[in-house]
Amino acid sequence: MANNPQSPNGNQDPAGSTQMFRAFVDEGTRQPQTSTGSGGGGSRVGLIVGVIAAVVIVAAVAWLALG
């Protein structure tokens, strides 16, 4: 394990690393939430279009391979 240069005796401080990681993770969850009315509709439409496109591509590849 690497030593922490800021530690007075040269030992690693795992609590400091954990606190920094938790602050990083918590920072991502503090972003404002979108409204539940129409905010999530765009991602759902994109997901549906993506799935349909994937099915069409797989069908086209299968048709070309078997045809």
NUBA-7968 format. One record per atom (N, C-alpha, C): atom name; residue number from 0; x, y, z. Coordinates in nm, 2 decimals. Example, Ala and Ser with C-alpha at 12.3 -4.5 7.8 and 13.67 -1.06 7.14 Angstrom:
residues 2
atom;seq;u;v;w
N;0;1.32;-0.57;0.78
CA;0;1.23;-0.45;0.78
C;0;1.32;-0.33;0.78
N;1;1.28;-0.22;0.71
CA;1;1.37;-0.11;0.71
C;1;1.29;0.00;0.79
***
This chain:
residues 67
atom;seq;u;v;w
N;0;0.08;-0.12;0.00
CA;0;0.00;0.00;0.00
C;0;0.09;0.12;0.00
N;1;0.04;0.23;-0.06
CA;1;0.12;0.35;-0.07
C;1;0.11;0.43;0.06
N;2;0.21;0.50;0.10
CA;2;0.21;0.58;0.22
C;2;0.15;0.71;0.19
N;3;0.08;0.77;0.29
CA;3;0.02;0.90;0.28
C;3;0.13;1.00;0.32
N;4;0.17;1.09;0.23
CA;4;0.28;1.18;0.26
C;4;0.23;1.29;0.36
N;5;0.10;1.31;0.38
CA;5;0.06;1.41;0.48
C;5;0.05;1.35;0.62
N;6;0.07;1.22;0.64
CA;6;0.06;1.16;0.77
C;6;0.19;1.19;0.84
N;7;0.18;1.22;0.97
CA;7;0.30;1.25;1.05
C;7;0.40;1.14;1.06
N;8;0.35;1.02;1.07
CA;8;0.44;0.90;1.09
C;8;0.46;0.82;0.96
N;9;0.41;0.86;0.85
CA;9;0.42;0.80;0.72
C;9;0.33;0.68;0.70
N;10;0.24;0.65;0.79
CA;10;0.14;0.54;0.76
C;10;0.02;0.59;0.68
N;11;-0.04;0.50;0.61
CA;11;-0.16;0.54;0.53
C;11;-0.28;0.57;0.63
N;12;-0.36;0.66;0.59
CA;12;-0.48;0.70;0.66
C;12;-0.60;0.65;0.59
N;13;-0.65;0.53;0.61
CA;13;-0.76;0.47;0.54
C;13;-0.89;0.55;0.57
N;14;-0.91;0.61;0.68
CA;14;-1.03;0.69;0.71
C;14;-1.04;0.81;0.63
N;15;-0.92;0.88;0.60
CA;15;-0.92;0.99;0.51
C;15;-0.96;0.96;0.37
N;16;-0.91;0.84;0.32
CA;16;-0.95;0.80;0.19
C;16;-1.10;0.77;0.18
N;17;-1.15;0.70;0.28
CA;17;-1.29;0.67;0.29
C;17;-1.38;0.79;0.29
N;18;-1.34;0.89;0.37
CA;18;-1.41;1.02;0.38
C;18;-1.42;1.09;0.25
N;19;-1.30;1.09;0.18
CA;19;-1.30;1.16;0.05
C;19;-1.39;1.08;-0.05
N;20;-1.39;0.95;-0.05
CA;20;-1.47;0.87;-0.14
C;20;-1.62;0.90;-0.11
N;21;-1.65;0.90;0.01
CA;21;-1.79;0.92;0.05
C;21;-1.84;1.06;0.01
N;22;-1.75;1.16;0.02
CA;22;-1.79;1.29;-0.02
C;22;-1.81;1.30;-0.17
N;23;-1.72;1.22;-0.25
CA;23;-1.74;1.22;-0.39
C;23;-1.87;1.15;-0.43
N;24;-1.90;1.04;-0.37
CA;24;-2.03;0.97;-0.40
C;24;-2.15;1.05;-0.36
N;25;-2.14;1.12;-0.24
CA;25;-2.26;1.20;-0.20
C;25;-2.28;1.32;-0.29
N;26;-2.17;1.37;-0.34
CA;26;-2.18;1.49;-0.43
C;26;-2.27;1.46;-0.55
N;27;-2.26;1.34;-0.61
CA;27;-2.34;1.30;-0.72
C;27;-2.48;1.29;-0.69
N;28;-2.52;1.25;-0.57
CA;28;-2.66;1.24;-0.53
C;28;-2.73;1.36;-0.49
N;29;-2.65;1.47;-0.48
CA;29;-2.71;1.60;-0.43
C;29;-2.76;1.69;-0.55
N;30;-2.75;1.64;-0.67
CA;30;-2.80;1.72;-0.78
C;30;-2.95;1.72;-0.78
N;31;-3.00;1.84;-0.82
CA;31;-3.15;1.85;-0.82
C;31;-3.22;1.75;-0.91
N;32;-3.33;1.70;-0.85
CA;32;-3.41;1.60;-0.92
C;32;-3.50;1.67;-1.02
N;33;-3.53;1.60;-1.14
CA;33;-3.62;1.66;-1.23
C;33;-3.76;1.63;-1.19
N;34;-3.86;1.70;-1.24
CA;34;-4.00;1.68;-1.21
C;34;-4.04;1.54;-1.26
N;35;-4.13;1.48;-1.19
CA;35;-4.17;1.34;-1.23
C;35;-4.28;1.35;-1.34
N;36;-4.33;1.46;-1.37
CA;36;-4.44;1.47;-1.47
C;36;-4.39;1.44;-1.60
N;37;-4.30;1.52;-1.66
CA;37;-4.26;1.49;-1.80
C;37;-4.11;1.48;-1.81
N;38;-4.04;1.49;-1.70
CA;38;-3.89;1.49;-1.70
C;38;-3.83;1.36;-1.74
N;39;-3.89;1.25;-1.71
CA;39;-3.83;1.12;-1.74
C;39;-3.88;1.07;-1.87
N;40;-3.96;1.14;-1.94
CA;40;-4.02;1.09;-2.07
C;40;-3.92;1.08;-2.18
N;41;-3.82;1.17;-2.19
CA;41;-3.72;1.17;-2.29
C;41;-3.63;1.05;-2.29
N;42;-3.59;1.01;-2.17
CA;42;-3.50;0.90;-2.16
C;42;-3.58;0.77;-2.19
N;43;-3.70;0.76;-2.16
CA;43;-3.78;0.64;-2.19
C;43;-3.80;0.63;-2.34
N;44;-3.83;0.74;-2.41
CA;44;-3.85;0.74;-2.55
C;44;-3.71;0.69;-2.62
N;45;-3.60;0.75;-2.57
CA;45;-3.47;0.71;-2.63
C;45;-3.44;0.56;-2.61
N;46;-3.48;0.51;-2.49
CA;46;-3.46;0.37;-2.47
C;46;-3.54;0.28;-2.56
N;47;-3.67;0.32;-2.58
CA;47;-3.75;0.24;-2.67
C;47;-3.70;0.25;-2.81
N;48;-3.66;0.37;-2.86
CA;48;-3.60;0.38;-2.99
C;48;-3.48;0.30;-3.01
N;49;-3.39;0.30;-2.90
CA;49;-3.27;0.22;-2.91
C;49;-3.30;0.07;-2.92
N;50;-3.39;0.02;-2.84
CA;50;-3.43;-0.12;-2.84
C;50;-3.48;-0.16;-2.98
N;51;-3.57;-0.08;-3.04
CA;51;-3.63;-0.10;-3.17
C;51;-3.51;-0.10;-3.27
N;52;-3.42;-0.01;-3.27
CA;52;-3.31;-0.01;-3.36
C;52;-3.22;-0.13;-3.35
N;53;-3.20;-0.18;-3.22
CA;53;-3.12;-0.29;-3.20
C;53;-3.19;-0.42;-3.26
N;54;-3.32;-0.43;-3.24
CA;54;-3.39;-0.54;-3.30
C;54;-3.39;-0.54;-3.45
N;55;-3.40;-0.42;-3.51
CA;55;-3.40;-0.41;-3.66
C;55;-3.26;-0.45;-3.71
N;56;-3.15;-0.41;-3.64
CA;56;-3.02;-0.44;-3.69
C;56;-2.99;-0.59;-3.67
N;57;-3.03;-0.65;-3.56
CA;57;-3.01;-0.79;-3.55
C;57;-3.09;-0.87;-3.65
N;58;-3.21;-0.82;-3.68
CA;58;-3.29;-0.89;-3.78
C;58;-3.23;-0.88;-3.92
N;59;-3.18;-0.76;-3.95
CA;59;-3.11;-0.74;-4.08
C;59;-2.99;-0.83;-4.10
N;60;-2.91;-0.84;-3.99
CA;60;-2.79;-0.92;-3.99
C;60;-2.82;-1.07;-4.01
N;61;-2.93;-1.11;-3.94
CA;61;-2.97;-1.25;-3.95
C;61;-3.02;-1.28;-4.09
N;62;-3.10;-1.18;-4.15
CA;62;-3.15;-1.20;-4.28
C;62;-3.04;-1.21;-4.38
N;63;-2.94;-1.13;-4.37
CA;63;-2.82;-1.13;-4.46
C;63;-2.74;-1.26;-4.44
N;64;-2.73;-1.31;-4.32
CA;64;-2.65;-1.42;-4.29
C;64;-2.72;-1.55;-4.34
N;65;-2.85;-1.56;-4.32
CA;65;-2.92;-1.68;-4.36
C;65;-2.98;-1.67;-4.50
N;66;-2.98;-1.56;-4.56
CA;66;-3.04;-1.54;-4.69
C;66;-2.95;-1.56;-4.81
***
